Amino acid sequence: MMGGVVVVGVRPGGVGEGVVVVDDHDVAGPASDPTGQLWVVATLGRLAGQGLLERRADSTDPEAVAGQRLLIAAGLLNADPFGPSERLRSLLPAGAPLASIHGFVRELLAMLSRYAEGAAPGWAETDPELIRSRGAASGTVVLSILDRCRRYLPGLAERLETPGAAFLDVGTGAAGAVIALCRAHTGLRAVGVDISAPMVTEARVQVAAAGLGDRAEIREQSVAAIEDVDAFDLLWVPQAFLPESVLAEALPRLHRAARRGAALVMAISTNSDTGVSGAVTDLRNLMTGGGTLSPQAAATMLQAAGFSEVEIVVLPAGTVMVAHR
């Protein structure tokens, strides 16, 4: 019997930005009805947007009361004391607030709608609000991943403080990682690339609003077309959004763009699940754009492109590859 769907947040295999994770392990609640599962997902997004995952709804709001009852039945909320269950909290990416689930759910439902209509794979969001929402969360997530990987990145923090240090954000979206890294390292320069015109437009707006126009450049460009040489000290690559053919073409260019001793951090979309859960994960990974990639295959691709010191780092929210030039 299929369990109730649980939306948990972003997995760093995404997107300089991560992807929404759906977990269908058994929980109490609407188990066998697919429409019931969709109601669980939608309710989680609605209540997150209303700030009602941590406080009880007012009795005068029957829709919110019914929604909380559903999430309690699904194992996402505790009834007494009221609040998010440990399961929900443990599956959130480090640093991501509960409120961010609202944007993740809206994005997921939009993706499912495009899929149902026959859309091609790839993160094709055009809604500025959703692009901004993803960007707001992505900076925190990328910083958290870098912190958790610090034992594999010796001297990186100091290197990013040196004059002339530069960061490359592949698939920049709303430039959340660009802004977060530039704020964390006050002399750092950054380049964000994305093939989506709406995302590039929003990224430029966000960079200007952050007062970083003189330190951050946003390009409408494919990572497979990068021509920089010896330019970057840190490169962030979200495999989740890059088809394997694009990634294979891009990695040698990224190796050329990296300075000697530079670090590349690549979040990947893996899949160790079986049954329905495994099939859902493979389909979701495919529709996000990059498909499922094993750590071993990722390591082989990085080494073939010339990177060395390749490490597989398994984090609570996903798997990350760390490599150096």
FENVENFEN-V913454 format. One record per residue. N is the residue number from 0. RES is the residue in one letter. SS is DSSP state (H for helix, E for strand, C for the rest). PSI is psi in whole degrees, 0 to 359 (* if undefined). Layout:
# FENVENFEN-V913454
n->N res->RES ss->SS psi->PSI
n->N res->RES ss->SS psi->PSI
This chain:
# FENVENFEN-V913454
n->0 res->M ss->C psi->131
n->1 res->M ss->C psi->137
n->2 res->G ss->C psi->171
n->3 res->G ss->C psi->143
n->4 res->V ss->C psi->139
n->5 res->V ss->E psi->121
n->6 res->V ss->E psi->127
n->7 res->V ss->E psi->349
n->8 res->G ss->E psi->216
n->9 res->V ss->E psi->141
n->10 res->R ss->E psi->134
n->11 res->P ss->C psi->357
n->12 res->G ss->C psi->2
n->13 res->G ss->C psi->230
n->14 res->V ss->C psi->114
n->15 res->G ss->C psi->2
n->16 res->E ss->C psi->339
n->17 res->G ss->C psi->169
n->18 res->V ss->E psi->154
n->19 res->V ss->E psi->136
n->20 res->V ss->E psi->131
n->21 res->V ss->E psi->124
n->22 res->D ss->E psi->124
n->23 res->D ss->C psi->29
n->24 res->H ss->C psi->158
n->25 res->D ss->C psi->128
n->26 res->V ss->C psi->166
n->27 res->A ss->C psi->152
n->28 res->G ss->C psi->196
n->29 res->P ss->C psi->98
n->30 res->A ss->C psi->314
n->31 res->S ss->C psi->352
n->32 res->D ss->C psi->112
n->33 res->P ss->H psi->325
n->34 res->T ss->H psi->328
n->35 res->G ss->H psi->322
n->36 res->Q ss->H psi->319
n->37 res->L ss->H psi->324
n->38 res->W ss->H psi->323
n->39 res->V ss->H psi->312
n->40 res->V ss->H psi->310
n->41 res->A ss->H psi->322
n->42 res->T ss->H psi->320
n->43 res->L ss->H psi->316
n->44 res->G ss->H psi->318
n->45 res->R ss->H psi->311
n->46 res->L ss->H psi->327
n->47 res->A ss->H psi->319
n->48 res->G ss->H psi->335
n->49 res->Q ss->C psi->1
n->50 res->G ss->C psi->28
n->51 res->L ss->C psi->26
n->52 res->L ss->C psi->348
n->53 res->E ss->C psi->355
n->54 res->R ss->C psi->150
n->55 res->R ss->C psi->144
n->56 res->A ss->C psi->152
n->57 res->D ss->C psi->143
n->58 res->S ss->C psi->343
n->59 res->T ss->C psi->359
n->60 res->D ss->C psi->83
n->61 res->P ss->H psi->328
n->62 res->E ss->H psi->318
n->63 res->A ss->H psi->320
n->64 res->V ss->H psi->315
n->65 res->A ss->H psi->322
n->66 res->G ss->H psi->317
n->67 res->Q ss->H psi->323
n->68 res->R ss->H psi->320
n->69 res->L ss->H psi->315
n->70 res->L ss->H psi->330
n->71 res->I ss->H psi->316
n->72 res->A ss->H psi->329
n->73 res->A ss->C psi->357
n->74 res->G ss->C psi->12
n->75 res->L ss->C psi->336
n->76 res->L ss->E psi->146
n->77 res->N ss->E psi->143
n->78 res->A ss->E psi->323
n->79 res->D ss->C psi->109
n->80 res->P ss->C psi->150
n->81 res->F ss->E psi->140
n->82 res->G ss->E psi->178
n->83 res->P ss->E psi->140
n->84 res->S ss->C psi->160
n->85 res->E ss->H psi->328
n->86 res->R ss->H psi->314
n->87 res->L ss->H psi->314
n->88 res->R ss->H psi->320
n->89 res->S ss->H psi->337
n->90 res->L ss->H psi->351
n->91 res->L ss->C psi->141
n->92 res->P ss->C psi->149
n->93 res->A ss->C psi->130
n->94 res->G ss->C psi->348
n->95 res->A ss->C psi->125
n->96 res->P ss->C psi->157
n->97 res->L ss->H psi->326
n->98 res->A ss->H psi->334
n->99 res->S ss->H psi->342
n->100 res->I ss->H psi->330
n->101 res->H ss->H psi->311
n->102 res->G ss->H psi->321
n->103 res->F ss->H psi->319
n->104 res->V ss->H psi->317
n->105 res->R ss->H psi->319
n->106 res->E ss->H psi->316
n->107 res->L ss->H psi->313
n->108 res->L ss->H psi->325
n->109 res->A ss->H psi->319
n->110 res->M ss->H psi->317
n->111 res->L ss->H psi->322
n->112 res->S ss->H psi->316
n->113 res->R ss->H psi->319
n->114 res->Y ss->H psi->315
n->115 res->A ss->H psi->330
n->116 res->E ss->C psi->359
n->117 res->G ss->C psi->18
n->118 res->A ss->C psi->154
n->119 res->A ss->C psi->161
n->120 res->P ss->C psi->157
n->121 res->G ss->C psi->147
n->122 res->W ss->C psi->102
n->123 res->A ss->C psi->33
n->124 res->E ss->C psi->136
n->125 res->T ss->C psi->351
n->126 res->D ss->C psi->114
n->127 res->P ss->H psi->324
n->128 res->E ss->H psi->317
n->129 res->L ss->H psi->324
n->130 res->I ss->H psi->316
n->131 res->R ss->H psi->319
n->132 res->S ss->H psi->314
n->133 res->R ss->H psi->318
n->134 res->G ss->H psi->320
n->135 res->A ss->H psi->324
n->136 res->A ss->H psi->329
n->137 res->S ss->H psi->323
n->138 res->G ss->H psi->316
n->139 res->T ss->H psi->318
n->140 res->V ss->H psi->316
n->141 res->V ss->H psi->316
n->142 res->L ss->H psi->320
n->143 res->S ss->H psi->317
n->144 res->I ss->H psi->315
n->145 res->L ss->H psi->321
n->146 res->D ss->H psi->317
n->147 res->R ss->H psi->338
n->148 res->C ss->C psi->8
n->149 res->R ss->H psi->331
n->150 res->R ss->H psi->339
n->151 res->Y ss->H psi->0
n->152 res->L ss->C psi->56
n->153 res->P ss->C psi->131
n->154 res->G ss->C psi->2
n->155 res->L ss->H psi->315
n->156 res->A ss->H psi->317
n->157 res->E ss->H psi->321
n->158 res->R ss->H psi->321
n->159 res->L ss->H psi->348
n->160 res->E ss->C psi->351
n->161 res->T ss->C psi->148
n->162 res->P ss->C psi->134
n->163 res->G ss->C psi->357
n->164 res->A ss->C psi->146
n->165 res->A ss->E psi->149
n->166 res->F ss->E psi->137
n->167 res->L ss->E psi->125
n->168 res->D ss->E psi->108
n->169 res->V ss->E psi->132
n->170 res->G ss->C psi->56
n->171 res->T ss->C psi->338
n->172 res->G ss->C psi->237
n->173 res->A ss->C psi->18
n->174 res->A ss->C psi->26
n->175 res->G ss->H psi->316
n->176 res->A ss->H psi->321
n->177 res->V ss->H psi->311
n->178 res->I ss->H psi->316
n->179 res->A ss->H psi->316
n->180 res->L ss->H psi->320
n->181 res->C ss->H psi->325
n->182 res->R ss->H psi->326
n->183 res->A ss->H psi->334
n->184 res->H ss->C psi->101
n->185 res->T ss->C psi->343
n->186 res->G ss->C psi->0
n->187 res->L ss->C psi->140
n->188 res->R ss->E psi->154
n->189 res->A ss->E psi->151
n->190 res->V ss->E psi->129
n->191 res->G ss->E psi->132
n->192 res->V ss->E psi->145
n->193 res->D ss->E psi->147
n->194 res->I ss->C psi->353
n->195 res->S ss->C psi->119
n->196 res->A ss->H psi->317
n->197 res->P ss->H psi->323
n->198 res->M ss->H psi->321
n->199 res->V ss->H psi->317
n->200 res->T ss->H psi->313
n->201 res->E ss->H psi->321
n->202 res->A ss->H psi->317
n->203 res->R ss->H psi->322
n->204 res->V ss->H psi->315
n->205 res->Q ss->H psi->321
n->206 res->V ss->H psi->316
n->207 res->A ss->H psi->318
n->208 res->A ss->H psi->330
n->209 res->A ss->C psi->358
n->210 res->G ss->C psi->29
n->211 res->L ss->C psi->19
n->212 res->G ss->C psi->334
n->213 res->D ss->C psi->356
n->214 res->R ss->C psi->345
n->215 res->A ss->E psi->132
n->216 res->E ss->E psi->131
n->217 res->I ss->E psi->125
n->218 res->R ss->E psi->139
n->219 res->E ss->E psi->94
n->220 res->Q ss->C psi->144
n->221 res->S ss->C psi->144
n->222 res->V ss->H psi->335
n->223 res->A ss->H psi->357
n->224 res->A ss->H psi->7
n->225 res->I ss->C psi->133
n->226 res->E ss->C psi->5
n->227 res->D ss->C psi->149
n->228 res->V ss->C psi->130
n->229 res->D ss->C psi->51
n->230 res->A ss->C psi->337
n->231 res->F ss->E psi->147
n->232 res->D ss->E psi->338
n->233 res->L ss->E psi->132
n->234 res->L ss->E psi->125
n->235 res->W ss->E psi->125
n->236 res->V ss->E psi->115
n->237 res->P ss->E psi->94
n->238 res->Q ss->H psi->333
n->239 res->A ss->H psi->332
n->240 res->F ss->H psi->1
n->241 res->L ss->C psi->113
n->242 res->P ss->C psi->149
n->243 res->E ss->H psi->322
n->244 res->S ss->H psi->322
n->245 res->V ss->H psi->316
n->246 res->L ss->H psi->317
n->247 res->A ss->H psi->322
n->248 res->E ss->H psi->328
n->249 res->A ss->H psi->324
n->250 res->L ss->H psi->317
n->251 res->P ss->H psi->325
n->252 res->R ss->H psi->322
n->253 res->L ss->H psi->324
n->254 res->H ss->H psi->318
n->255 res->R ss->H psi->327
n->256 res->A ss->H psi->342
n->257 res->A ss->E psi->144
n->258 res->R ss->E psi->160
n->259 res->R ss->E psi->129
n->260 res->G ss->E psi->356
n->261 res->A ss->E psi->157
n->262 res->A ss->E psi->139
n->263 res->L ss->E psi->129
n->264 res->V ss->E psi->119
n->265 res->M ss->E psi->112
n->266 res->A ss->E psi->134
n->267 res->I ss->E psi->155
n->268 res->S ss->C psi->104
n->269 res->T ss->C psi->180
n->270 res->N ss->C psi->109
n->271 res->S ss->C psi->5
n->272 res->D ss->C psi->164
n->273 res->T ss->C psi->175
n->274 res->G ss->H psi->215
n->275 res->V ss->H psi->317
n->276 res->S ss->H psi->316
n->277 res->G ss->H psi->320
n->278 res->A ss->H psi->319
n->279 res->V ss->H psi->316
n->280 res->T ss->H psi->315
n->281 res->D ss->H psi->318
n->282 res->L ss->H psi->315
n->283 res->R ss->H psi->315
n->284 res->N ss->H psi->319
n->285 res->L ss->H psi->314
n->286 res->M ss->H psi->336
n->287 res->T ss->H psi->335
n->288 res->G ss->C psi->321
n->289 res->G ss->C psi->339
n->290 res->G ss->C psi->177
n->291 res->T ss->C psi->136
n->292 res->L ss->C psi->125
n->293 res->S ss->C psi->153
n->294 res->P ss->H psi->322
n->295 res->Q ss->H psi->318
n->296 res->A ss->H psi->321
n->297 res->A ss->H psi->318
n->298 res->A ss->H psi->319
n->299 res->T ss->H psi->318
n->300 res->M ss->H psi->318
n->301 res->L ss->H psi->316
n->302 res->Q ss->H psi->321
n->303 res->A ss->H psi->332
n->304 res->A ss->C psi->353
n->305 res->G ss->C psi->357
n->306 res->F ss->C psi->153
n->307 res->S ss->E psi->178
n->308 res->E ss->E psi->46
n->309 res->V ss->E psi->126
n->310 res->E ss->E psi->143
n->311 res->I ss->E psi->116
n->312 res->V ss->E psi->114
n->313 res->V ss->E psi->116
n->314 res->L ss->E psi->165
n->315 res->P ss->C psi->326
n->316 res->A ss->C psi->3
n->317 res->G ss->E psi->187
n->318 res->T ss->E psi->139
n->319 res->V ss->E psi->139
n->320 res->M ss->E psi->134
n->321 res->V ss->E psi->131
n->322 res->A ss->E psi->164
n->323 res->H ss->E psi->157
n->324 res->R ss->C psi->*
